Amino acid sequence: MAADIIEAIQPVFKQFASDNYAGICPDAWQAMERANCGFASSYGDDDWTGQACSCIREVFETDCQVFFVFNGTAANSLALAALCRSYHSVICHELAHVETDECGAPEFFSNGTKILHIPGSGGKLDLTAVEQAITRRSDIHYPKPRVLSLTQSTELGTVYTAREIGAAGELARRHGLRVQMDGARFANAVAALGVAPADITWKAGVEVLCLGGAKNGMAIGEAVVFFDRGLAHEFEFRCKQAGQLASKMRFISAPWIGMLRGGAWLKNAAHANRMARILADELEKIPGVLLMSPCQANAVFAEMPDDMTTALRAAGWHFYSFIGTGGARFMCSWQTTEQDVRMLVSAVQAAAAGPTEVPHGKNGHV
Ligand SMILES: *Cc1c(COP(=O)(O)O)cnc(C)c1O
């Protein structure tokens, strides 16, 4: 009976909705399996977790302090809460996940810290606007700016260069702000830039990184990486209180060993980036399709007429619509194949050609 039910569940084939639609990559899966070899200490007091922390220290070439939590919302919220008091504020981009997609968790876990959101083209913070937000007021009535939060790669699929992060870090330092990085897609940025992870984090002024695992190919889990160990004071209590301390921690931590040791994290990210590049190049050639921001990581944002997105959805394609009218986000992952990309491109071409051009009605009716 159970087998029948499982067999009846079909994977989603036509999708570019998110990199979290993907499954678990072999390296993460095998590491989980190896960790499943008997008893181990609980709550992170185990060798798998110890080794995973060591791997992260090696990758970042520094003696950072590492905590493993279930998801990115927890990682960001708890990291920001650790950096702020309730009367502080966090400055981030207006499209930042912490502002738009965390249901107020950063404010909740910090007991009222206010998020101040700033514009900037391509999903990147405009540092002039950031400085204005910091210096606009210094009186007792304004929530005191305390943290600058950057997303790398950004919510619009762009990537901050090491120089840009350095400039943001320098600005923050000058005004006494801490720097937190939302790195849900940090691997994609490292793969895109071809730099050492240290060069776009602690060496550029980032003090806390929320390092993404799930979208990179793990089942679940993100790592909160404190480059300034002092900031991690009592962080384990925050994790526990927030329900983020896994009792069987090794199944969250062991996959990091599998991902980092053999370089799968960057291989996965580079692959996803490459798929997005191909997709962007092909979509750009289709009349009526306009790329909305430069494709620098694993996302493609395309503006197309409503009847085209409607036709794509009718043909069974899953993707998210973005800000503005008619915008679509196509996200690639470690599991996206070149064939998936070709299939989507054909579907967009068919949608662009209009209803009469759909071959044999295979792509559904428009
Ligand atoms: C996906 C994502 C996260 C994490 O989201 P969760 O669903 O909480 O794991 C954080 N930041 C960005 C930019 C994301 O895209």
The ligand as a Gaussian input file, in Angstrom:
#p B3LYP/6-31G(d) Opt

LIG

0 1
 C       16.144000      30.894000       0.001000
 C       16.758000      32.083000       0.612000
 C       16.981000      32.143000       1.996000
 C       16.574000      31.041000       2.948000
 O       15.228000      30.770000       2.969000
 P       14.590000      29.631000       3.879000
 O       13.385000      29.234000       3.132000
 O       14.288000      30.222000       5.188000
 O       15.599000      28.535000       3.998000
 C       17.619000      33.258000       2.500000
 N       18.013000      34.259000       1.696000
 C       17.821000      34.228000       0.369000
 C       18.303000      35.357000      -0.477000
 C       17.161000      33.151000      -0.210000
 O       16.979000      33.126000      -1.532000

